[in-house]
Amino acid sequence: MTPDQVGKLFEKIPRKRLLFLPTPLDKLENLSAKYGVDIYVKRDDMTGPSPYGGNKMRNIEFILGAGLANGIEYFISTGGYQTNSGMELTQCCRKCGLKTILYLRDTLREGIPSEYRGNLLLNKIMGCYVHYVERPLGESRRATQVRCLELMAKKKEELEQQGHKAMVLPSGVVASEGWVAYVLAFKEIIEQSQQMDVKLDYLFHSTGSGGSLPGMLAGKFLLNSDVKIISIAVAPPPVSADQYVIRDRAEEVFRRLGVEAPHREAIFNEINIDWHFYGEDYAVPSQEASETIMELAREEGLFVDPVYSGKGFAGFLEYIRSGKVLKGSQAAFLHTGGAGALFAGEGFTGKIWDD
Ligand SMILES: *Cc1c(COP(=O)(O)O)cnc(C)c1O
């Protein structure tokens, strides 16, 4: 299909337009010269509506489209104290006159925050209702998460008894309504690179809850693109969605667009998730990510974060250094946002050193 034909598939899909699209596709000149690879960044950290954008925003446009059509007033979600998705959801909800309630879990066992910082500060400024869910010693992350899901279900019931309509969204605002969004992001990348006369060989990005990759895969098939998508996992499975989950979601994207999906094996074969770069665990700063955060800031004035885009970009650079991405090739990195975490304190960011 042509990009225009792909765009037409979205005509009947509910969507609340809130973002500044298309986001820029920008060349990193200094880094390109340094590594001998043409490096581009798709700036989905700049989706809007505020300067603290990110990849969840695109999905949220479609989730809110569906929610508004159903008269939803409250969105209830969860994440770590520094949740990007919860902060992104709150921004979009406030712009639509909707309320958010977040159950924030102590993923790193730091205890209840004594100060509002980073995304937590932004959430508090926006008037989001925040509940803390502590993680007692010896409780697994999974168990805390299950307790959060129970608390969210209970809250929804409570609101419904009071005559309100509420929708629960799990970590990463993972909802099938949202997965189509990244078909359009992929389409933007293809259109922009063509306008720039660039033929991309690779598209790298950080993958977590798996809300962006299914749409990009579908976009790749729909546009018959031979860009190789390489996904750097930011957590071990199942915190980072695995190949099977991603394949099933890509099939769901085709269903929602009303297009026959390719064979599931063909989809599966295009999924390249690399599990080598999350470091110790999800959200634990890694040396490589800290180095990458500083390299990008110092070479390009570009900010990536310790949890997602820093680990993803560190993986991308390792592919270049090791020659897995050949010199002279053209590669893009999808910047999914998250730099709010840089304002959460040094313990979160990792060590900072002088030049
Ligand atoms: C959520 C998130 C990701 C991962 O995207 P998924 O759609 O969950 O796979 C990457 N980067 C940032 C900054 C995020 O907030």
The ligand as an SDF file (V2000), in Angstrom:
LIG
                    3D

 15 15  0  0  0  0  0  0  0  0999 V2000
    7.0150    2.8940   27.7080 C   0  0  0  0  0  0  0  0  0  0  0  0
    8.2610    3.4160   27.1740 C   0  0  0  0  0  0  0  0  0  0  0  0
    9.0110    2.6560   26.2470 C   0  0  0  0  0  0  0  0  0  0  0  0
    8.6370    1.2890   25.8070 C   0  0  0  0  0  0  0  0  0  0  0  0
    7.5440    1.3000   24.9370 O   0  0  0  0  0  0  0  0  0  0  0  0
    6.5170    0.1000   24.9250 P   0  0  0  0  0  0  0  0  0  0  0  0
    5.4660    0.5530   24.0130 O   0  0  0  0  0  0  0  0  0  0  0  0
    6.0370   -0.0450   26.3540 O   0  0  0  0  0  0  0  0  0  0  0  0
    7.2290   -1.1150   24.4830 O   0  0  0  0  0  0  0  0  0  0  0  0
   10.1750    3.2110   25.7510 C   0  0  0  0  0  0  0  0  0  0  0  0
   10.5910    4.4280   26.1480 N   0  0  0  0  0  0  0  0  0  0  0  0
    9.9040    5.1740   27.0370 C   0  0  0  0  0  0  0  0  0  0  0  0
   10.4650    6.4880   27.4320 C   0  0  0  0  0  0  0  0  0  0  0  0
    8.7100    4.7010   27.5720 C   0  0  0  0  0  0  0  0  0  0  0  0
    8.0520    5.4460   28.4670 O   0  0  0  0  0  0  0  0  0  0  0  0
  1  2  1  0
  2  3  1  0
  2 14  2  0
  3  4  1  0
  3 10  2  0
  4  5  1  0
  5  6  1  0
  6  7  2  0
  6  8  1  0
  6  9  1  0
 10 11  1  0
 11 12  2  0
 12 13  1  0
 12 14  1  0
 14 15  1  0
M  END
$$$$
